[in-house]
């Protein structure tokens, strides 16, 4: 919420305009927009890819909270993704941001494709900081959690961490035989919406535009066309090709279910019927 400035229902039309056969939604620690997004994609003839950007605490005890994008391949993956995002909110101290540990999601990664997270991921941050040993250990752990379902993500948005880590990311990908994927993490549709999104971030973080020490919008975080992406990654055609491979591996529609809400009127019997019906779906 107050992180992306694109209506989930509008993503499908945007994908068609940009020449995409598929497009992904990746809410932060949630699946808030997934049902409406998927339905709109179906109406437009666009394949939806359902994902979440999950907060992850560093396994090295340095206090960092990074992010990992996870995408559902099938029903099992979707159920695991629901479990993980619920855990991120419920199994953490209330004074810390939503997150999971990598150890805590072991056993809940079947049916999920993982990216390393580009500039928001632990791997890029560790490499940018020169912590190559920890980066190698992290990559080994991710490979075990997501066998044959892990992609090293390259996003050329001009941020410092991504730029500093890219050469090492490429070296690790080729050395370990892990596929690359080119991405364009976008928070708004058009480049001209940059200032409006930056103001929205101020609202989300209770700050103001003139503040120096605040989260700021990346001007490049807009939805680029297929041609622009191909030009941007002209030296890594396999990375852009793998974005289509990921789309083909994630042919899944989330189930259409009524929301399960607590009974404010004390109608426990009615609530049990809702849960029973949901279990049959």
N, C-alpha and C positions, 0 to 999 in steps of 0.2 A: 504494500500500500504506500502511495506517495513515493514510489521508486521509479516505476515506469509510467510513461504518459501516453500509452497507446491503448485504446479500448480493445479488450480481447476480441470482441466481435468484429472489430475493424481490421484485425490482422489478416483475415482470409482475403479480403478485398485488396489489401496492400500487397500480399503475396502474389496475387494474380497480376496486379499492375507491374510488379517488379520482375515478373517472369519466373517465379518459383513454382515448382510442382508441389512443394511441401514447405511448411514453416513450423518452427517450434515456439512454444510458450514455456517460459522458465521462471515462474514466480519464486520469490525469495522465501525459502522455508515454508512453502505452502503450495496448494493446488487450487487457489482461489478462483482463477479465471478459466480453468481447464474445461469444465462442462460447456459454458457458453462459447468458448473459443472453438472447441471441437465441433459443436453443432453448426456454427457459422462456416467453418471450413468445409463441412459436408455439403452445405448448400451451395458453396462456390466451386466445388470440385477440386479443392485443395486438400492434400493430406496433412492432418494435424499431427504434430509430434509433442507428446505430453512429457514435460520435465519439471524439475524443481532445482533451484540453486540452494544447496543445503550448507548451512554453516558447520564447520568442522574445527574442533580444537586441535592445536598442534600436538602430535604425539611425542614431542621432544621436551615438553614441559617449559616452553619459553613464553607461555601466556598468549600466544597469537591465536586469533580466530580467522580462519580463511574460509574459502567456499569451494564446493565441488558440484558441478552440474551433473544431474542424473536424469536419464531418459528411459521411459517405459517401453519395452519391446512387446510386451504381451500382458495378459491378465495377471500372471504371477508377478511380473515386474511392477505393475501398477499397485497391486496390493502391498508389495514390499516398499514401494515409494510412499504410500499412505502411512505405513508403519514408521518409516524413518522420519518423515516430517512431523508426525505426531510425537515421536520420541524427542525430536529437537526442541519442542515446546514444553513437553510435560516432564522430561527427565533432566532438568537443569535447574540450578539455583535461579531464583527470580531476579537476582541482580545482574545476571549475565545474559548476553544475547542468546537467542535460540541456536542450539548447536548439538551435534553428536560427536562422539569419538569414533575413530575408525574401528577400534576393537568392538564397540557396541553394535555396529551394523553387520558384523560377521554373521553369516547365516541368513541375511536378509538382502542379498545382492543379486540373487537369481533373477533373470529377466530384465536386468538393468544395464544400460550402457553408460559408462562414465567418461567424462572429459577431465583433463587435469586442471581446467579452470582459468587458463590464460593469466591475465594480470591479477585476478582475484583468487587464484589458487595457491596452495602451499608450495607446490613444486616450483613455480615461477619465482615466488618470493624467496625461497631458500637459495635458488641459483643466483638471483640478483644480489643477494647478501653474501655470496661466495661460499655458502655452506653446501659444497658439493657432496660430501659424505652423507649428510642428513638427507639431501635430495635423492641420492641413490637408494638409501634405506626406505624412504617414503615411496619411491616408485616401485620397489620390490613388494611392498605391502599392498599397493593399489593393484598390481598385477595379480596377486593372490586373491584379492577380493573380487576382481572383475576379470577373470581369465578369458582372453580373446574378446573382451568387451571394453577395453580401455583404449582411449585415443589421447595422444598428446596434442593439446589445443594451442593453435597459433592465432592470435587476434591482433591485427595491426591497427590499433587505435591510437598509437602515439603515446601511450602512457609509459612512464619511466620503467616500471617493473617488467613489463612485457618486452620493451626494447633491450633492456640489459640481459634478460634471460634467454632471448630467442636463439642465439647461436648455440648455447649449451642445450637447449631443448631439442634442437635439430640433431645435435650430436648424439644425445641420449636416445632419441627415437630411432636413428639409423643403427646405432650400436646394438640396441636391444630388440630391434625388429618390431617396434610398436608403431602402429599407423599414426600419421599426422592427420589433423582435420583443421581446415580453415574456418573460422567463425567470425561473426560480426555481432557481438553482444550489443543490442540496441535498446535504448530507453525511450526514444521518440522517433516519429516517422520521417520528418523532413529536417534538413540542416538548419532551416530558419527557426525551428522550434527550440533551439539551444537555450536562449535566454529565459524562455518561459519555463523550461524544465529546471534550469538552475534555480529559479525562484521557487519552484515547487519543492526542491530539495531543502531549501531554507525553511519552508513551512514544516516539512517532515522532521527536520532536526532542530526546530525551535531556534533558528538562527536568523541572520539577516544578510543581505547580499554583500554589504560592505565588510563583513567579518573576514579576517584573514585566515584564521584557523578553523576551517569548516570544510565539509565535504562539498566538492564542486563537480559540476557536470562536465563530462568529456565532450567537446564539440563534435567528435567523430562518432558518437554513439547514436547514429541514425541508421535507418534501414536502407542499405545500399543495394543497387540492382545487381543482377547476376553478372552483367558485363563489367561493372565497376569492381566487383569481387574478383573476377578473372584477371583483370588488369592489376589489381593490388597484389595478387598472388601468382603473377606470371612466372616467377621462378620456382614455384611449388605447385605445379598442376595436380600432383597427386593429393595435395591437401584439399583443394576445392573439389576434386572428384570424390573424395571420401565423404564429403557432406551429403552427397547423393546416396552413397552406400549406407550411411547412418539412417537416412530417411527410409530406405528400403528395409532396414532391419527393425524399424520402429513402426510397423503397420498395425497400430492399435487405436481403438476408439474407447474412451472412458465410458463406463456404464451410466445410463440416464436414471438417476435415482432422486427421489424426493429427499429434501434435507431432514436429518434426524435431529430434532430439537428437544431440549428438556421440557417437561410438562410443567408449565407455570401454574396450571390450575389443579395440580395434584392428580391428574388422570393417569395413574400408573398403569392401569389396564390397557388404555389406548396406546400408551407408549410401548408396552410389551408387544402389542399387535404390529406396530410399525417395525420394531426390531425383528420380529419373526418373519414378516414379509420381506424385509431387506435380506435376511439370511437365505431366502429361497431364490434370490436373483442370481 
